[in-house]
Every structure is written in structure tokens, then in C-alpha cells.
Amino acid sequence: MAVGIITGTAIYKISSIKMSELMIKTPYGEALVFQGKGKDEDLFFLPRHGPQHTTPPHKVNYRANIKALQMLRVKKVLAVYAVGSINLNLPPLSLVAIDDFLDFTSGRDSTFFDGGDSKVKHVEMSSPYCSTLREILLAFSSEHGLQIHPKGTYACTNGPRLETPAEIRMLSKLGADVVGMTGFPEVVLAKELDICFAAVAFSINWAAGIEKEIRFYENGLSELKEKLLALFIDTLREASKKEVC
């Protein structure tokens, strides 16, 4: 089975697997994907900002990325997001298995169903993220020395600027635990194409207004990223044994 990993800030390669570069042409533009071979699965790796982080969050071609994975017959995807912490119980370097989201973006192409030849479909989002992938991920996390909070709401802002303290206070009152710029519309697009999709957020800072000024926490981040990628690979390998999420 083909499986996929989507990464963003601070994660631009999977060093444990040899990969080749593919440029996939989709109806929505080109998408750069890297292909590798796991023990039992074909693994496709997609760094959403590009391998040199040259594409800002509001300019990412999310439709091309998700469509490319579907064209490669990817059935299950895990994504990772660097975020700022809003919930005081999630200090920097915390990991969260996202189970819901708030969308505060604008101007993004966020659906494949634009009418006309694309038809119209109202995708159901009561459970935005794949429960099977989330369960496997959480079950395997301790084997990789990781503690992942089992639930969290991700607020997606447009970027590329960071949020204001007033915006963070608003998001907190609305129930957001973390804030980032790329979590939407990936989850919706995957849902529209019937791709099982789950995501983990890792915090690299407190959101605006919680500390006197924004500072990014980097100590231990490299080790955390390697452990998380290894967990993703094991989770997808196990999930690929299941026919239905």
C-alpha cells in the first residue's frame, strides 16, 4: 500500500530512507514529492513548503499536493505541523494528536468541488481526522519515547505573519489549543478524496501574549523530529495492514 507523510517547518527530509524526487503534474499544478521504499509499503514524502522552505503558508498549493498523493494511490497520510501553544498545559516541545480545527484563513483554494465539471459536494466533518490512524499513532508513541496529548484543537491562521495577543485571546476563548498556518485546508482536501488523514502538532513557542515576547524553543527539537518521523513510519506501516479506516 502507498502511504504518505506531509511535513512543514523544520522537517525537510527523512534521513532513514533513501528517496527519489518526483514532480507530479495535477490539474491544479505541479507538486514535488519524494518516493521511498519501506519494509512493506511505498512511502511518499511531501514537504509542503518545499525542500528549502521557499513557499509561505498562504502560497502552498494544497490542492496540487493532496491530488498528487491521490494520483500516486496513497490511501493513508500523516501530517505534522509546527505550532504555537495557546493551552497552558501544552508547553513548547509538546506533541498533540489533533482531533479538531478552527479555520481563520482566507483566499485559499480549499475544495476540489467548485461546481461545474467539478460538481458540488458537502463533505461531512464531524470527525475531521481518521480515528484509526490516531489510535495506532497514540498506541505506538510510547515505543518511540514520545508522549502525545490525545486531543487538541488546531486554529489555522493565514500567515505569514504571527498572530497578535488579541487574536490569541480570541482563539483561546473559542477552544483552540494550538495555532499554526498550514493545518487547513489539507485535512478537508484529504477528506474530499477519501484519504485517511491524521496529524500531529509539535509546539515550538508560546503563542503571542503568553510570554512577554515570542521566543522559539529549539533544545531537543532535532531528537524530537527524528522520533516523530520514526513513529509516523511505524504507524503507517501498521495502518497499511488494515483495509478500511
C-alpha positions, 0 to 999 in steps of 0.5 A, a space after each residue: 500500500 502507498 502511504 504518505 507523510 506531509 511535513 512543514 517547518 523544520 522537517 525537510 527530509 527523512 534521513 532513514 530512507 533513501 528517496 527519489 524526487 518526483 514532480 507530479 503534474 495535477 490539474 491544479 499544478 505541479 507538486 514535488 514529492 519524494 518516493 521511498 521504499 519501506 519494509 512493506 509499503 511505498 512511502 511518499 514524502 511531501 514537504 509542503 513548503 518545499 525542500 528549502 522552505 521557499 513557499 509561505 503558508 498562504 502560497 502552498 498549493 494544497 490542492 496540487 499536493 493532496 491530488 498528487 498523493 491521490 494520483 500516486 494511490 496513497 490511501 493513508 497520510 500523516 501530517 505534522 505541523 509546527 505550532 504555537 501553544 495557546 493551552 497552558 498545559 501544552 508547553 513548547 516541545 509538546 506533541 498533540 494528536 489533533 482531533 479538531 480545527 478552527 479555520 481563520 484563513 482566507 483566499 485559499 483554494 480549499 475544495 476540489 468541488 467548485 461546481 461545474 465539471 467539478 460538481 458540488 459536494 458537502 463533505 461531512 466533518 464531524 470527525 475531521 481526522 481518521 480515528 484509526 490512524 490516531 489510535 495506532 499513532 497514540 498506541 505506538 508513541 510510547 515505543 518511540 519515547 514520545 508522549 502525545 496529548 490525545 486531543 487538541 484543537 488546531 486554529 489555522 491562521 493565514 500567515 505569514 505573519 504571527 498572530 497578535 495577543 488579541 487574536 490569541 485571546 480570541 482563539 483561546 476563548 473559542 477552544 483552540 489549543 494550538 495555532 499554526 498556518 498550514 493545518 487547513 485546508 489539507 485535512 478537508 482536501 484529504 477528506 474530499 478524496 477519501 484519504 485517511 488523514 491524521 496529524 500531529 502538532 509539535 509546539 515550538 513557542 508560546 503563542 503571542 501574549 503568553 510570554 512577554 515576547 515570542 521566543 522559539 524553543 529549539 533544545 531537543 527539537 532535532 531528537 524530537 523530529 527524528 522520533 516523530 518521523 520514526 513513529 509516523 513510519 511505524 504507524 503507517 506501516 501498521 495502518 497499511 495492514 488494515 483495509 478500511 479506516 
